Amino acid sequence: MDALQNLRDVGGLPTVGGPPVRAGVLYRSDAPRAGDLPPDLAPWPPRTVVDLRAPDEEGDVHPLTEHGARVHRVSLMRSASPASLAARAADPAIADLGALYRAMLERAAAPLVEAVRAIALEPGPILVHCTAGKDRTGVVIAATLATVGVPRPAIVADYLRTGEALDGILARIALSWHGEERDAIVELLTVTQPALMAVDDTAIEGVLDVFELAPGGAAGWLQGHGLERDAIAALRSRLTSPA
């Protein structure tokens, strides 16, 4: 468990009527930990990190700062630590991923736009992560990919790839907890509310539905919530122009 479990480069994904997404520009992952082995991914380390975790999940110092990364902390949820989720274990709403993703669009549009702006304008390569690299990361990456013309099936397929890493992600989350606390968190995520550690294509499809219904699609949705036209142009250039 001394390596990222849900790390990948979104490079190579197709776009409609244009070149594929450039490799080595935008990565997504679960949360880095101090002492992680460097991945078999180039270039690495990232120059910019967009950390989507809530304040109650973050450590004092991001582990990639020692490798020169500039970290942007952009929280899409006010509270999301395993402890806070455990306190709400009986609430079925926390396991409804579709509702969770819609709430991000409705209540966290400004930080979502901030995250996409960083992807467009900050030095690359860029790593976007939350804790599992599944939900918040999935929504930000979906918005980014839809804006640069990646078709819906490819966005959904990329989201679903996280399913291959769920066991490793859970083991990494458990490393942060000890004794009875750890047992309670594992029980929450595997028995009480297993949907919290699932991938759900209908949930990310719901996000894409919102973008497609907006005037101008995903780019129009982002622009309507504050993302500048120049940033949208920079995003498209960065991710789809030849290197």
VEXLUMLO-749394 format. One record per residue: x, y, z of N, C-alpha, C in turn; residue in one letter. Coordinates in nm, 2 decimals, decimal comma. Atoms other than C-alpha are relative to their C-alpha. Layout:
REM VEXLUMLO-749394
NUFI      nx      ny      nz     cax     cay     caz      cx      cy      cz  minu
NUFI       X       Y       Z       X       Y       Z       X       Y       Z     A
...
This chain:
REM VEXLUMLO-749394
NUFI      nx      ny      nz     cax     cay     caz      cx      cy      cz  minu
NUFI    0,08   -0,12    0,00    0,00    0,00    0,00    0,09    0,13    0,00     M
NUFI   -0,09   -0,12    0,00    0,30    0,23   -0,05    0,00    0,06   -0,14     D
NUFI    0,01   -0,06    0,13    0,17    0,35   -0,39   -0,14    0,03   -0,03     A
NUFI    0,14   -0,04    0,04   -0,13    0,53   -0,54   -0,07   -0,12   -0,07     L
NUFI    0,08    0,12    0,05   -0,40    0,27   -0,62   -0,09    0,04   -0,12     Q
NUFI    0,10   -0,04    0,10   -0,62    0,48   -0,85    0,05    0,11   -0,09     N
NUFI   -0,06   -0,10    0,08   -0,38    0,68   -1,05    0,00   -0,03   -0,15     L
NUFI   -0,01    0,02    0,15   -0,41    0,73   -1,43    0,01    0,13   -0,07     R
NUFI    0,00   -0,12    0,09   -0,34    0,97   -1,71   -0,12   -0,01   -0,09     D
NUFI    0,12    0,00    0,08   -0,65    1,07   -1,89    0,04    0,02   -0,15     V
NUFI   -0,04   -0,01    0,13   -0,44    1,12   -2,20   -0,04   -0,12   -0,09     G
NUFI    0,04    0,10    0,09   -0,54    0,92   -2,50   -0,15   -0,02   -0,02     G
NUFI    0,14    0,00    0,02   -0,91    0,96   -2,46   -0,04    0,07   -0,12     L
NUFI    0,03   -0,06    0,13   -1,08    1,04   -2,79   -0,08    0,13    0,03     P
NUFI    0,09   -0,12    0,00   -1,25    1,37   -2,87   -0,08    0,00   -0,13     T
NUFI    0,09   -0,01    0,11   -1,53    1,44   -3,11    0,06    0,09   -0,11     V
NUFI   -0,04   -0,08    0,11   -1,39    1,55   -3,44    0,14    0,07    0,02     G
NUFI   -0,13   -0,06   -0,03   -1,04    1,63   -3,30    0,10   -0,10    0,04     G
NUFI   -0,10    0,09   -0,05   -0,72    1,48   -3,17   -0,04   -0,05    0,14     P
NUFI    0,02    0,05   -0,14   -0,72    1,27   -2,85    0,06    0,09    0,10     P
NUFI   -0,05   -0,07   -0,12   -0,65    1,41   -2,51    0,15   -0,03    0,01     V
NUFI   -0,14    0,02    0,00   -0,28    1,47   -2,48    0,04   -0,07    0,13     R
NUFI   -0,06    0,07   -0,12   -0,08    1,24   -2,25    0,10    0,09    0,08     A
NUFI   -0,10   -0,07   -0,08    0,13    1,36   -1,97   -0,04    0,14    0,05     G
NUFI    0,05   -0,14   -0,04   -0,09    1,67   -1,89   -0,09   -0,01    0,12     V
NUFI    0,10    0,00   -0,11   -0,37    1,57   -1,66   -0,01   -0,14    0,05     L
NUFI    0,01    0,12   -0,07   -0,37    1,29   -1,40   -0,11    0,01    0,10     Y
NUFI    0,10    0,01   -0,11   -0,63    1,17   -1,16    0,04   -0,12    0,09     R
NUFI   -0,04    0,11   -0,09   -0,58    0,96   -0,85   -0,08    0,01    0,14     S
NUFI    0,04    0,00   -0,14   -0,67    0,87   -0,49    0,11    0,09    0,07     D
NUFI   -0,09   -0,09   -0,08   -0,49    1,07   -0,21    0,14   -0,05    0,01     A
NUFI   -0,14    0,04   -0,02   -0,11    1,06   -0,21    0,02    0,00    0,16     P
NUFI   -0,04    0,01   -0,14    0,05    0,96    0,12    0,16    0,02    0,00     R
NUFI   -0,15   -0,01   -0,01    0,40    1,04    0,25    0,07   -0,13   -0,01     A
NUFI   -0,08    0,12    0,02    0,65    0,78    0,15   -0,05   -0,09   -0,12     G
NUFI    0,04    0,07    0,11    0,46    0,67   -0,16    0,12   -0,02   -0,10     D
NUFI   -0,10    0,02    0,11    0,68    0,51   -0,43   -0,04    0,08   -0,13     L
NUFI    0,03   -0,07    0,12    0,70    0,71   -0,75   -0,07   -0,10   -0,10     P
NUFI    0,07    0,09    0,09    0,45    0,57   -1,01    0,08   -0,01   -0,13     P
NUFI   -0,05    0,02    0,13    0,54    0,44   -1,35   -0,08    0,08   -0,10     D
NUFI    0,07   -0,10    0,07    0,41    0,75   -1,51    0,09    0,12   -0,03     L
NUFI   -0,09   -0,12    0,04    0,59    1,03   -1,70   -0,08    0,10   -0,07     A
NUFI   -0,10   -0,05   -0,10    0,64    1,31   -1,64   -0,06   -0,01    0,14     P
NUFI    0,04    0,00   -0,14    0,62    1,28   -1,26    0,12    0,06    0,07     W
NUFI    0,13   -0,03   -0,07    0,59    1,44   -1,01   -0,08    0,11   -0,07     P
NUFI    0,08   -0,11    0,05    0,31    1,68   -1,10    0,06    0,14    0,05     P
NUFI   -0,04   -0,13   -0,05    0,39    2,05   -1,09   -0,12    0,07    0,08     R
NUFI    0,12   -0,06   -0,06    0,03    2,14   -0,98   -0,08   -0,12    0,05     T
NUFI    0,10    0,10   -0,05   -0,20    1,94   -0,75   -0,13    0,07    0,04     V
NUFI    0,13   -0,05   -0,04   -0,57    2,01   -0,72   -0,06   -0,10    0,10     V
NUFI    0,04    0,09   -0,11   -0,67    1,86   -0,38   -0,14    0,03    0,03     D
NUFI    0,14   -0,03   -0,02   -1,05    1,83   -0,36   -0,05   -0,05    0,14     L
NUFI    0,05    0,05   -0,13   -1,07    1,69   -0,01   -0,05    0,11    0,09     R
NUFI    0,06   -0,09   -0,10   -1,27    1,85    0,27    0,11    0,03    0,11     A
NUFI   -0,10   -0,03   -0,10   -1,08    2,03    0,55    0,02   -0,11    0,10     P
NUFI   -0,02    0,10   -0,10   -1,15    1,74    0,79    0,07   -0,13   -0,06     D
NUFI   -0,07    0,11    0,06   -0,97    1,50    0,55    0,15    0,03   -0,02     E
NUFI   -0,13   -0,04    0,04   -0,65    1,70    0,48    0,10   -0,01    0,11     E
NUFI   -0,11   -0,01   -0,09   -0,32    1,67    0,65    0,06    0,14    0,00     G
NUFI   -0,05   -0,13   -0,01   -0,12    1,97    0,75    0,08    0,04   -0,13     D
NUFI   -0,09   -0,02    0,12    0,13    1,94    0,46   -0,03   -0,11   -0,10     V
NUFI    0,03    0,09    0,11    0,05    1,78    0,13    0,14   -0,07   -0,03     H
NUFI   -0,12    0,07    0,02    0,31    1,50    0,06    0,07    0,04   -0,13     P
NUFI   -0,07   -0,03    0,12    0,38    1,62   -0,29    0,07    0,14    0,00     L
NUFI   -0,06   -0,13   -0,01    0,49    1,97   -0,18    0,15   -0,02    0,01     T
NUFI   -0,14    0,02   -0,02    0,83    1,82   -0,09    0,07   -0,03   -0,14     E
NUFI   -0,06    0,02    0,13    0,87    1,73   -0,46   -0,03    0,12   -0,09     H
NUFI    0,01   -0,12    0,07    0,80    2,08   -0,57   -0,14    0,04   -0,06     G
NUFI    0,13   -0,03    0,05    0,43    2,07   -0,64   -0,07    0,11    0,07     A
NUFI    0,08   -0,11   -0,06    0,21    2,37   -0,59   -0,14   -0,06    0,02     R
NUFI    0,12    0,07   -0,04   -0,11    2,25   -0,41   -0,11    0,11    0,01     V
NUFI    0,12   -0,08   -0,01   -0,45    2,41   -0,47   -0,11   -0,08    0,08     H
NUFI    0,11    0,07   -0,08   -0,70    2,30   -0,20   -0,13    0,06   -0,03     R
NUFI    0,13   -0,04    0,05   -1,05    2,32   -0,35   -0,10   -0,10    0,05     V
NUFI    0,09    0,10   -0,06   -1,31    2,15   -0,13   -0,14    0,01   -0,07     S
NUFI    0,13    0,01    0,06   -1,63    2,04   -0,30   -0,10   -0,05    0,11     L
NUFI    0,09    0,04   -0,11   -1,77    1,91    0,04    0,05    0,06    0,13     M
NUFI   -0,04   -0,06   -0,13   -1,77    2,07    0,38    0,06   -0,10    0,10     R
NUFI   -0,05    0,11   -0,09   -1,71    1,74    0,56   -0,02   -0,13   -0,07     S
NUFI    0,00    0,13    0,07   -1,62    1,40    0,42    0,09   -0,10    0,06     A
NUFI   -0,09    0,09   -0,06   -1,38    1,23    0,66   -0,08   -0,13    0,03     S
NUFI    0,08    0,12   -0,04   -1,47    0,86    0,74   -0,07    0,02    0,13     P
NUFI    0,06   -0,02   -0,13   -1,54    0,97    1,09   -0,14    0,07   -0,01     A
NUFI    0,13   -0,07    0,02   -1,81    1,22    0,98   -0,10   -0,08   -0,07     S
NUFI    0,10    0,09    0,07   -1,96    0,96    0,74   -0,05   -0,10    0,10     L
NUFI    0,05    0,10   -0,09   -1,97    0,71    1,02   -0,11    0,05    0,09     A
NUFI    0,10   -0,06   -0,08   -2,17    0,95    1,23   -0,13    0,01   -0,06     A
NUFI    0,13    0,00    0,07   -2,43    0,95    0,96   -0,03   -0,13   -0,07     R
NUFI    0,01    0,13    0,06   -2,42    0,58    0,89   -0,14   -0,04   -0,03     A
NUFI    0,14    0,04    0,02   -2,79    0,54    0,92   -0,08    0,08   -0,10     A
NUFI    0,07   -0,09    0,10   -2,87    0,81    0,67    0,02   -0,05   -0,14     D
NUFI   -0,01    0,06    0,14   -2,95    0,65    0,33    0,05    0,10   -0,10     P
NUFI   -0,04   -0,10    0,09   -2,88    0,98    0,16    0,15    0,00   -0,03     A
NUFI   -0,15    0,00    0,02   -2,50    0,95    0,20    0,04   -0,10   -0,10     I
NUFI   -0,03    0,10    0,09   -2,51    0,64   -0,01   -0,06    0,01   -0,14     A
NUFI    0,06   -0,03    0,13   -2,70    0,79   -0,30    0,10    0,08   -0,08     D
NUFI   -0,11   -0,08    0,08   -2,41    0,88   -0,54   -0,06    0,09   -0,10     L
NUFI    0,07   -0,09    0,09   -2,65    1,03   -0,79   -0,03    0,13    0,07     G
NUFI    0,04   -0,12   -0,08   -2,78    1,27   -0,53    0,12    0,08    0,05     A
NUFI   -0,12   -0,06   -0,05   -2,43    1,34   -0,40    0,06    0,08   -0,12     L
NUFI   -0,06   -0,07    0,12   -2,30    1,43   -0,75   -0,08    0,12   -0,04     Y
NUFI    0,08   -0,11    0,03   -2,60    1,65   -0,82    0,02    0,12    0,10     R
NUFI   -0,02   -0,10   -0,10   -2,55    1,83   -0,49    0,13    0,08   -0,02     A
NUFI   -0,12   -0,07    0,03   -2,19    1,91   -0,59   -0,02    0,10   -0,11     M
NUFI    0,03   -0,09    0,11   -2,32    2,07   -0,91   -0,08    0,12    0,05     L
NUFI    0,09   -0,11   -0,05   -2,58    2,27   -0,72    0,06    0,08    0,11     E
NUFI   -0,05   -0,07   -0,12   -2,39    2,36   -0,40    0,14    0,04   -0,01     R
NUFI   -0,14   -0,02    0,00   -2,03    2,36   -0,50    0,05    0,04   -0,14     A
NUFI   -0,03   -0,04    0,14   -2,04    2,51   -0,85    0,13    0,09    0,00     A
NUFI   -0,11   -0,09    0,00   -1,79    2,78   -0,76    0,14   -0,07    0,02     A
NUFI   -0,12    0,07   -0,02   -1,52    2,55   -0,62    0,03   -0,10   -0,12     P
NUFI   -0,02    0,09    0,12   -1,58    2,31   -0,92    0,06    0,08   -0,11     L
NUFI   -0,06   -0,09    0,10   -1,51    2,60   -1,15    0,14    0,03    0,03     V
NUFI   -0,14   -0,03   -0,04   -1,20    2,69   -0,95    0,09   -0,12   -0,03     E
NUFI   -0,08    0,12    0,03   -1,07    2,33   -0,99    0,03    0,00   -0,15     A
NUFI   -0,02    0,01    0,14   -1,13    2,34   -1,37    0,09    0,12   -0,05     V
NUFI   -0,09   -0,12    0,03   -0,96    2,69   -1,39    0,14   -0,04    0,03     R
NUFI   -0,14    0,04   -0,03   -0,65    2,54   -1,22    0,05   -0,09   -0,10     A
NUFI   -0,05    0,09    0,10   -0,64    2,26   -1,47    0,03    0,07   -0,13     I
NUFI   -0,02   -0,08    0,12   -0,66    2,51   -1,75    0,12    0,09    0,00     A
NUFI   -0,10   -0,11    0,00   -0,41    2,77   -1,63    0,13   -0,03    0,08     L
NUFI   -0,12    0,02   -0,09   -0,17    2,63   -1,37    0,11   -0,09   -0,07     E
NUFI   -0,11    0,08    0,07    0,17    2,47   -1,47   -0,03   -0,15    0,01     P
NUFI    0,02    0,14    0,00    0,14    2,11   -1,57    0,13   -0,08    0,00     G
NUFI    0,12    0,08   -0,01    0,14    1,82   -1,54   -0,08    0,03    0,13     P
NUFI    0,09   -0,03   -0,11   -0,16    1,85   -1,31   -0,06   -0,13    0,05     I
NUFI    0,06    0,11   -0,07   -0,28    1,59   -1,06   -0,13    0,05    0,07     L
NUFI    0,13   -0,03   -0,07   -0,65    1,61   -0,95   -0,03   -0,13    0,09     V
NUFI    0,03    0,12   -0,08   -0,74    1,39   -0,65   -0,09    0,05    0,12     H
NUFI    0,07   -0,02   -0,13   -0,97    1,36   -0,35    0,05   -0,11    0,09     C
NUFI   -0,06    0,11   -0,08   -0,95    1,07   -0,11    0,00   -0,13   -0,08     T
NUFI    0,00    0,12    0,08   -1,06    0,78   -0,33    0,03    0,02   -0,14     A
NUFI   -0,01   -0,03    0,14   -1,03    0,96   -0,66   -0,12   -0,05   -0,08     G
NUFI    0,12    0,06    0,06   -1,38    0,85   -0,74   -0,11    0,10   -0,02     K
NUFI    0,12   -0,08    0,00   -1,66    1,09   -0,66    0,03    0,15   -0,04     D
NUFI   -0,04   -0,14    0,03   -1,53    1,45   -0,64    0,09    0,01   -0,12     R
NUFI   -0,09    0,00    0,11   -1,25    1,37   -0,87   -0,08   -0,04   -0,13     T
NUFI    0,08    0,04    0,11   -1,50    1,20   -1,10   -0,08    0,11   -0,06     G
NUFI    0,08   -0,11    0,05   -1,72    1,50   -1,13    0,09    0,11   -0,06     V
NUFI   -0,09   -0,10    0,06   -1,43    1,75   -1,19    0,06   -0,05   -0,13     V
NUFI   -0,06    0,05    0,12   -1,27    1,52   -1,45   -0,11   -0,01   -0,11     I
NUFI    0,11    0,00    0,10   -1,61    1,47   -1,62   -0,03    0,13   -0,06     A
NUFI    0,02   -0,13    0,05   -1,66    1,84   -1,65    0,11    0,05   -0,09     A
NUFI   -0,12   -0,04    0,08   -1,31    1,89   -1,78    0,00   -0,07   -0,14     T
NUFI   -0,01    0,08    0,12   -1,33    1,61   -2,04   -0,12    0,04   -0,09     L
NUFI    0,11   -0,04    0,08   -1,68    1,71   -2,16    0,03    0,13   -0,07     A
NUFI   -0,03   -0,13    0,05   -1,56    2,06   -2,21    0,10    0,00   -0,12     T
NUFI   -0,09    0,01    0,11   -1,28    1,95   -2,44   -0,04   -0,09   -0,11     V
NUFI    0,05    0,07    0,11   -1,50    1,73   -2,65    0,01   -0,15    0,01     G
NUFI    0,00    0,14   -0,02   -1,45    1,38   -2,50   -0,14   -0,05    0,00     V
NUFI    0,14    0,05    0,01   -1,77    1,18   -2,59   -0,04   -0,07    0,13     P
NUFI    0,06    0,06   -0,12   -2,00    1,06   -2,31    0,05   -0,14    0,03     R
NUFI   -0,04    0,13   -0,03   -1,92    0,69   -2,34    0,15   -0,01    0,05     P
NUFI   -0,14    0,01   -0,04   -1,54    0,75   -2,30    0,01    0,06    0,14     A
NUFI   -0,01   -0,05   -0,14   -1,60    0,97   -1,99   -0,05   -0,10    0,10     I
NUFI    0,06    0,10   -0,09   -1,82    0,71   -1,83    0,10   -0,12    0,02     V
NUFI   -0,09    0,12   -0,01   -1,57    0,43   -1,91    0,12    0,04    0,08     A
NUFI   -0,11   -0,04   -0,09   -1,29    0,63   -1,75   -0,04    0,01    0,14     D
NUFI    0,05    0,00   -0,14   -1,50    0,69   -1,44   -0,01   -0,14    0,05     Y
NUFI    0,02    0,13   -0,05   -1,58    0,32   -1,42    0,14   -0,08    0,03     L
NUFI   -0,13    0,07   -0,02   -1,21    0,22   -1,43    0,04    0,00    0,15     R
NUFI   -0,03    0,00   -0,14   -1,19    0,32   -1,06   -0,05   -0,13    0,07     T
NUFI    0,05    0,12   -0,06   -1,39    0,00   -0,99    0,11   -0,11    0,01     G
NUFI   -0,11    0,10    0,00   -1,07   -0,20   -1,06    0,09    0,02    0,12     E
NUFI   -0,10   -0,04   -0,11   -0,89   -0,02   -0,77   -0,07    0,01    0,13     A
NUFI    0,07   -0,03   -0,12   -1,16   -0,02   -0,50    0,06   -0,07    0,12     L
NUFI   -0,06    0,07   -0,11   -0,99   -0,29   -0,28    0,12    0,08    0,05     D
NUFI   -0,12   -0,07   -0,04   -0,66   -0,10   -0,28   -0,03    0,13    0,06     G
NUFI    0,03   -0,13   -0,05   -0,83    0,23   -0,22   -0,05   -0,01    0,14     I
NUFI    0,05    0,03   -0,14   -1,02    0,09    0,09    0,12   -0,03    0,09     L
NUFI   -0,12    0,03   -0,08   -0,69   -0,05    0,22    0,08    0,13    0,04     A
NUFI   -0,08   -0,12   -0,02   -0,52    0,29    0,18   -0,08    0,09    0,10     R
NUFI    0,08   -0,08   -0,09   -0,81    0,47    0,36    0,01   -0,05    0,14     I
NUFI   -0,01    0,06   -0,14   -0,79    0,22    0,65    0,13    0,03    0,06     A
NUFI   -0,13   -0,03   -0,05   -0,42    0,30    0,69    0,00    0,12    0,09     L
NUFI    0,01   -0,13   -0,08   -0,52    0,64    0,84   -0,07   -0,02    0,13     S
NUFI    0,08    0,02   -0,12   -0,72    0,48    1,12    0,06   -0,12    0,07     W
NUFI   -0,05    0,10   -0,09   -0,64    0,25    1,41   -0,10   -0,07    0,09     H
NUFI    0,08    0,07   -0,10   -0,80   -0,01    1,63   -0,15   -0,01   -0,03     G
NUFI    0,14    0,01    0,01   -1,17    0,01    1,69   -0,05    0,10   -0,11     E
NUFI    0,04   -0,10    0,10   -1,19    0,33    1,48    0,02   -0,06   -0,14     E
NUFI   -0,02    0,05    0,13   -1,04    0,15    1,18   -0,11   -0,11   -0,03     R
NUFI    0,10    0,11    0,02   -1,28   -0,15    1,23   -0,13    0,06   -0,04     D
NUFI    0,13   -0,07    0,02   -1,58    0,09    1,24    0,00    0,06   -0,14     A
NUFI    0,00   -0,06    0,13   -1,47    0,27    0,92   -0,01   -0,11   -0,11     I
NUFI    0,00    0,11    0,10   -1,41   -0,06    0,73   -0,14   -0,06    0,00     V
NUFI    0,13    0,06    0,00   -1,75   -0,19    0,84   -0,10    0,10   -0,07     E
NUFI    0,09   -0,10    0,07   -1,92    0,14    0,73    0,01   -0,01   -0,15     L
NUFI   -0,02    0,00    0,14   -1,76    0,12    0,39   -0,02   -0,13   -0,07     L
NUFI    0,02    0,13    0,06   -1,81   -0,25    0,33   -0,13   -0,07    0,03     T
NUFI    0,12    0,07   -0,04   -2,12   -0,35    0,52   -0,12    0,10    0,01     V
NUFI    0,11   -0,09   -0,03   -2,33   -0,06    0,64   -0,04    0,09   -0,12     T
NUFI    0,02   -0,08    0,12   -2,30    0,17    0,34    0,10   -0,03   -0,11     Q
NUFI   -0,10    0,04    0,10   -2,11   -0,02    0,07   -0,01    0,08   -0,13     P
NUFI    0,01   -0,09    0,12   -2,24    0,22   -0,20    0,10    0,11    0,01     A
NUFI   -0,10   -0,10   -0,01   -1,99    0,47   -0,06    0,13   -0,04   -0,07     L
NUFI   -0,12    0,04    0,07   -1,71    0,26   -0,21   -0,04   -0,08   -0,13     M
NUFI    0,04    0,06    0,12   -1,89    0,17   -0,53    0,02    0,11   -0,11     A
NUFI    0,01   -0,09    0,11   -1,88    0,32   -0,88   -0,14   -0,02   -0,06     V
NUFI    0,14    0,00    0,05   -2,22    0,40   -1,04   -0,01    0,08   -0,13     D
NUFI    0,01   -0,06    0,13   -2,25    0,47   -1,41   -0,12    0,10   -0,01     D
NUFI    0,11   -0,09    0,01   -2,59    0,63   -1,36    0,02    0,13    0,07     T
NUFI   -0,03   -0,12   -0,08   -2,45    0,88   -1,11    0,08    0,09   -0,09     A
NUFI   -0,08   -0,09    0,08   -2,19    1,01   -1,35   -0,08    0,04   -0,13     I
NUFI    0,09   -0,03    0,11   -2,44    0,99   -1,64   -0,09    0,12    0,04     E
NUFI    0,08   -0,11   -0,05   -2,66    1,23   -1,43    0,08    0,13   -0,01     G
NUFI   -0,09   -0,12    0,01   -2,37    1,48   -1,42    0,00    0,04   -0,14     V
NUFI   -0,01   -0,03    0,14   -2,33    1,46   -1,79   -0,13    0,05   -0,06     L
NUFI    0,14   -0,05    0,04   -2,71    1,51   -1,84   -0,01    0,15    0,03     D
NUFI    0,00   -0,14   -0,04   -2,68    1,84   -1,65    0,08    0,08   -0,09     V
NUFI   -0,08   -0,07    0,09   -2,40    1,95   -1,87   -0,06    0,01   -0,14     F
NUFI    0,05    0,00    0,14   -2,56    1,85   -2,19   -0,13    0,09   -0,01     E
NUFI    0,12   -0,08    0,00   -2,89    2,03   -2,10    0,03    0,15    0,01     L
NUFI   -0,04   -0,15   -0,02   -2,70    2,36   -2,03    0,02    0,06   -0,14     A
NUFI   -0,04   -0,07    0,13   -2,68    2,61   -2,32    0,15    0,00   -0,02     P
NUFI   -0,14    0,01    0,02   -2,34    2,55   -2,47    0,07   -0,12    0,06     G
NUFI   -0,05    0,13   -0,05   -2,30    2,21   -2,30    0,09    0,03    0,13     G
NUFI   -0,09   -0,01   -0,12   -2,03    2,16   -2,03    0,07    0,13    0,00     A
NUFI   -0,07   -0,13    0,00   -1,84    2,47   -2,14   -0,09    0,11    0,04     A
NUFI    0,10   -0,11   -0,04   -2,16    2,68   -2,12   -0,03   -0,01    0,14     G
NUFI    0,04    0,01   -0,14   -2,24    2,54   -1,78    0,12    0,06    0,09     W
NUFI   -0,11   -0,06   -0,08   -1,89    2,63   -1,65    0,01    0,15   -0,02     L
NUFI    0,00   -0,14    0,02   -1,90    2,97   -1,81   -0,11    0,07    0,08     Q
NUFI    0,11   -0,05   -0,07   -2,24    3,03   -1,66    0,02    0,01    0,15     G
NUFI   -0,03    0,00   -0,14   -2,09    2,96   -1,32    0,13    0,07    0,03     H
NUFI   -0,12   -0,09   -0,03   -1,79    3,19   -1,36    0,13   -0,03   -0,07     G
NUFI   -0,12    0,02    0,06   -1,53    3,03   -1,57    0,02    0,08   -0,13     L
NUFI   -0,02   -0,10    0,11   -1,38    3,28   -1,82    0,02   -0,08   -0,13     E
NUFI   -0,01    0,05    0,13   -1,39    3,22   -2,19    0,15   -0,03   -0,03     R
NUFI   -0,14    0,02    0,02   -1,01    3,25   -2,20    0,05   -0,13    0,07     D
NUFI   -0,04    0,12   -0,07   -0,98    2,97   -1,95   -0,05   -0,12   -0,07     A
NUFI    0,05    0,12    0,08   -1,20    2,74   -2,15    0,08   -0,02   -0,13     I
NUFI   -0,09    0,01    0,12   -0,99    2,82   -2,46    0,13   -0,06    0,04     A
NUFI   -0,12    0,05   -0,05   -0,68    2,75   -2,26   -0,01   -0,15    0,03     A
NUFI    0,02    0,14   -0,04   -0,82    2,42   -2,13    0,00   -0,09   -0,13     L
NUFI    0,01    0,08    0,12   -0,90    2,30   -2,48    0,14   -0,01   -0,07     R
NUFI   -0,13   -0,01    0,06   -0,56    2,41   -2,61    0,09   -0,10    0,07     S
NUFI   -0,09    0,08   -0,08   -0,38    2,24   -2,32   -0,02   -0,15   -0,02     R
NUFI    0,02    0,14    0,00   -0,55    1,91   -2,35   -0,02   -0,06   -0,13     L
NUFI    0,02    0,07    0,13   -0,61    1,86   -2,72    0,09    0,06   -0,11     T
NUFI   -0,09   -0,04    0,10   -0,35    2,06   -2,91    0,12   -0,09    0,00     S
NUFI   -0,12    0,08    0,01   -0,05    1,87   -3,04    0,11    0,05    0,09     P
NUFI   -0,11   -0,04   -0,09    0,25    1,88   -2,80    0,10    0,08   -0,08     A
